[in-house]
Structure formats: C-alpha cells, structure tokens
C-alpha cells in the first residue's frame, strides 16, 4: 500500500500554500505529519481526502486515483454527526453503501469493540469525552474498511490517558492501512510516529522525513529549526 | 462537535411552572379588580367568564367550534410546513434558489398578508381562503427559520459524508435534515402562535363556524362573557400547542447539543 502526492499545487487566493509538493506514504506505519501552525497540514489532509481540489498535481493510491470511500478523514472537530448515536455514526458508511442493517450492526459492533466504545454505543456524541469521540470516529473508519486513514489533530482536547489510548489504538490500526495523523506537538510525534514528515516553508514542502524512535530524537534540533524557517 | 453549548429555552422550564401559574393567577386578580372597579358590561367578572366557558364547553357548542378551528390550523400548518421547509431549503442550498427565492421571501415577508383575504375568498372560496391565509402567514416563520439553519449547516459534516462515498441524497438525509430540525421546530413554534391569532381573523370574515366565528357572533350580540370564553379557549389551545412543540425542540436540542 502506497499513497503518493505528485506535484501538488494549491492556493488560497494569492497565498501559495503548496507548489510542486511531492510526498509518499507507506502502509503499515503510523505516519505523523508535523509543522508550524498555518503551514498547511490540515489543507494537505483535505487535499488527500478529496475535499479540496489542488490546482495542479494528483494523489495516487497504489498507482491509481483513489476511489470514493477508500479514504477516511477525521476532522479535528465535528468528527461525529451530533444527531446520531455512536452506533448510528459507526454504521453510517455501511448504510451509504447499502449494506444490510444486520450485517452493518455486526460489523459496527466489532469495530466498536476494537476501539473500546461498544459500551458507549447508544450515547450521543455530546455525552462523550474528546477521546471517546475520536475512538468512535476511528471505529467508523474501520467499518468503512478505508485503505487510508487521515486524522487531523487526533489528540487535541484529549486528556493524557486518553491520548495514550488513541495513539496505542492508531499504532495497531496503522498496521493494515496507510495512516497519516497531523499534530503540531513535536514531542508527541517523535514519541509515537513510525515516520515523521515535517511540512515547512512557504509554499510548503515536505522538508524532512525521519524514522521514529531513538534516531528521531537526534533530529529534534533540525526539526525545530525547520519549524521556524520561512 | 466541540464543546456543545447548553440550550437554554426561554419559556416554561418545568421548575418555572409554579411561576407560570402565579402569573396566571395575578392576571385573574388584576382582571377581577378592574371588573369590580369599573363595572362595565365589556369587563365581565371572572366567575361570569368562567361559568360561561364551563357551560359552552360542556354544552358542546364551543367544543365543536374549537375542533373546527384546530382542524383548520392543523391543515394550514401542514401546508405551510411543507412549503416553508421546501422553499427555505431551496433558498439556502440551491444557487438559483438563493438568487431568486431569498429576495422574494424577504421582500414579501413584511407585507400585510391578511389584506389578501377578499382576493383569496374570490379565488379559493370560503373554506379555501381561510386555510390559504393561515398557511400564507405561517409560511414565513417556517421558511425563514429553515433558511437560516440550512445556511448554518457545518460544511464539515457534509464533507464527512462525501469522504464516505455519499451523494447529495445522503447529505440531505443524514446531514441537512437533522441539522435544520431545531430551526424547523422553532419556526413551527412561532407559526403555531401566529396561526391561533390569525384563525380569528380568517373565521370572522365569513362566519362558517370555528372559534373565530363564535367570538364574532358573541360580539354582535354584545355577549362579552362569550367573547372572552372564546378567546380563552383559543389561547389555551394555542398555549398547549406552543408548549408541546417547545418541549419537542428542547428535547432534541439537548440530545444533540446543537
């Protein structure tokens, strides 16, 4: 599994966010995308998800443009529809695909069990903590059997214990798909990421890709420098 | 959704029911004080109105009229809800709709629609004109509220459906309709109060039954206790309908925190 971004260009009005951006992400790893505020991390996720259209360049999933439903995207907020319970949210991708309710229910329960939200199945999102909402949204992505999982700040507004739960869950989930999570927290990225992608500059480009673990910490200074380079 | 805002309703929370009863009692006391002080035929005593209301309700005449008025209001609200939601959605979500419908709705909203009764009478007949004028007036709060809420539907929710492979139909069913429901209920709540006020005018124009006709006939006979009995019956029914919709709206908004 491989996700490739080729020659991506994107602007907000006169502001060139990306120009000739190239990157590739492999499946089986937890890829973390970091970069200073406003560099375009969320924009890049939205381009990959197909929500924003680049003015030039293309996204390829295993050599072909991704089909609808192959990419699951979790925004920072509003990741669950507030008028549906956790169960209804998790079953939604299957309903959209027209999969029977009995089959959908079974698959949703498996996914909720895996992400630890089965006991919250009948709650509405407003009754969940930040971490519980994220785990429910991850369950929905698993049900969708998306090949690519994109997460924008998955641990924002989550308490420390909840953060650990989410990263542990994502480590497991990432083994079977291409996972890209955005965070602005360098330390968190170095701690959990298998690969750390640093987005920097204007127009932004992938300035560095570092393998996680001990070696990543040696690169900390240069990563911090990249944060402030314009 | 991030931290949900608590929705605090403006009227009738259960704990305030006592205050509500106290306010009603105060109104009764003030009325009786005025009636005792001025001794005018158009200000009957509270017990006269009460006795008359009781007699009318048990004899059945007012009950029949009330049922007829409620049927007219229900039918009118059904028509105004269907058209109001449709037009409100089109005005907010379709590009032609927003260019054409929005100015039309906004420009015709402040018009005194009640003055159209003679034309409606000529066009639609007696019964049709009553339904039409109530529907027309109650259309606006529903259409405007639907439009406002449809414009506020967070784009991110629709993007979620898109990333799941959903089409326009899925977005309408899973995002747009649930997201505008609180607005539709607010519009309906305002429309209900308006409908109860307008039904009097509609029914007193050509007298073919209903509480409006009952009140008008009482006026013509200088039967003031009858006038007030009819008014109380109508406003009580209006208040109950308003409270029922308010409760529904409150429950939904508390559930979803939206």
Contacts between the chains, C-beta under 8 A, distances in Angstrom:
chain1	res1	chain2	res2	distance
A	46	B	159	7.9
A	49	B	159	7.7
A	49	B	163	5.3
A	50	B	162	7.3
A	50	B	163	6.9
A	51	B	159	4.8
A	51	B	162	6.8
A	51	B	163	6.9
A	67	B	165	7.9
A	68	B	162	7.6
A	68	B	163	7.8
A	68	B	165	3.9
A	69	B	163	7.6
A	69	B	164	5.9
A	69	B	165	3.3
A	71	B	163	6.1
A	72	B	163	6.5
A	72	B	164	7.7
A	73	B	159	7.4
A	73	B	160	7.3
A	73	B	163	4.7
A	75	B	156	5.1
A	75	B	159	7.5
A	75	B	160	7.4
A	77	B	1	6.4
A	77	B	2	4.6
A	77	B	156	7.5
A	78	B	1	5.4
A	78	B	2	7.5
A	78	B	154	5.6
A	78	B	156	4.4
A	78	B	157	6.1
A	78	B	160	7.7
A	79	B	160	7.7
A	80	B	1	7.4
A	81	B	157	5.9
A	81	B	160	7.2
A	81	B	174	6.7
A	81	B	175	6.8
A	81	B	178	7.3
A	82	B	1	4.9
A	82	B	4	7.4
A	82	B	256	4.4
A	82	B	257	6.1
A	82	B	258	5.0
A	83	B	178	3.8
A	83	B	179	7.2
A	83	B	181	7.6
A	83	B	255	7.8
A	83	B	256	4.6
A	83	B	258	7.1
A	84	B	174	7.8
A	84	B	178	7.7
A	92	B	161	7.9
A	92	B	164	6.5
A	92	B	174	6.7
A	93	B	164	4.4
A	93	B	165	7.5
A	96	B	161	7.2
A	96	B	164	5.1
A	96	B	165	5.9
A	96	B	166	4.6
A	96	B	170	5.3
A	96	B	174	8.0
A	97	B	165	6.8
A	124	B	255	5.6
A	124	B	256	6.2
A	124	B	257	7.5
A	125	B	1	6.2
A	125	B	257	7.8
A	126	B	1	6.8
A	126	B	4	4.4
A	126	B	255	7.8
A	126	B	256	6.6
A	126	B	257	3.3
A	126	B	258	8.0
A	144	B	164	6.2
A	157	B	2	7.4
